[in-house]
Amino acid sequence: MRSTLSIVHVLARRLGRPPSTIHPRHDLVRDLGVTAVDLVLVALDIEKVVGIDIDVEGLDAVRTVSQLERFFAAAVARASETRVCLDVA
């Protein structure tokens, strides 16, 4: 998954704004008005795209778009690794 492009596009679609108006340094709450519900819905959207369940524990500590990108990149990597291990077992 191209985390930067995909996360920004998913977030933009969820917020109803153009992706070009969302920058890595933006504070999710202060600059973009993101709510906790928005973040969970973004997680669900990403789950649909990548086809795996994402553990959202710790999502409440994410403050910026770049942190959100890193969070989802790590969550997808963990979920993919777990899925591979389960498929092998």
C-alpha positions in Angstrom: 0.0 0.0 0.0 1.3 3.4 -0.8 0.6 4.8 2.6 1.1 8.5 1.9 -1.0 8.7 -1.2 -3.7 6.3 0.1 -4.1 7.7 3.6 -4.4 11.3 2.3 -6.9 10.3 -0.3 -9.0 8.3 2.2 -8.8 11.1 4.7 -9.8 13.6 2.0 -12.7 11.6 0.9 -13.9 11.1 4.5 -13.6 14.9 5.2 -15.1 15.9 1.8 -12.1 18.0 0.8 -9.5 17.9 -2.0 -6.4 15.8 -1.2 -4.2 18.7 -2.3 -5.5 20.6 0.8 -4.1 18.0 3.2 -0.4 18.2 4.1 1.7 15.9 6.3 2.3 18.6 8.9 -1.4 19.3 9.5 -2.7 18.7 12.9 -5.7 16.4 12.5 -8.0 18.1 15.0 -6.8 21.7 14.9 -6.2 22.1 11.1 -8.6 19.5 9.6 -11.3 19.1 12.2 -10.9 15.4 12.4 -12.9 13.6 15.1 -12.3 10.3 16.8 -15.2 8.8 14.7 -13.5 10.1 11.5 -10.3 8.3 12.4 -12.2 5.0 13.0 -14.0 5.4 9.7 -10.7 6.1 7.9 -9.4 2.9 9.5 -12.4 0.9 8.2 -11.9 2.4 4.8 -8.3 1.3 4.8 -9.2 -2.1 6.0 -11.5 -2.4 2.9 -8.7 -1.4 0.6 -6.0 -3.7 2.0 -8.3 -6.5 2.9 -7.1 -7.0 6.4 -8.2 -6.1 9.9 -6.3 -3.2 11.5 -5.7 -2.9 15.2 -6.6 0.7 16.0 -5.1 0.6 19.5 -3.0 3.8 19.9 -4.9 5.7 17.2 -6.0 8.2 19.8 -2.4 9.3 20.3 -2.0 10.3 16.6 -1.9 14.0 16.1 -0.7 14.8 12.5 -1.3 13.5 9.0 2.3 12.2 8.9 1.8 10.4 12.2 -1.4 8.9 10.8 0.4 7.7 7.7 3.1 6.0 9.9 0.5 4.5 12.2 -1.4 2.9 9.3 1.8 1.8 7.5 2.9 0.0 10.7 -0.6 -1.4 11.4 -0.9 -2.8 7.9 2.6 -4.3 8.1 1.7 -6.0 11.5 -1.6 -7.3 10.2 0.0 -8.6 7.0 2.7 -10.3 9.0 0.2 -11.9 11.3 -1.9 -13.0 8.3 1.1 -14.6 6.6 2.0 -16.5 9.8 -1.5 -17.7 10.2 -1.6 -18.8 6.6 1.6 -20.8 7.0 0.4 -22.5 10.2 
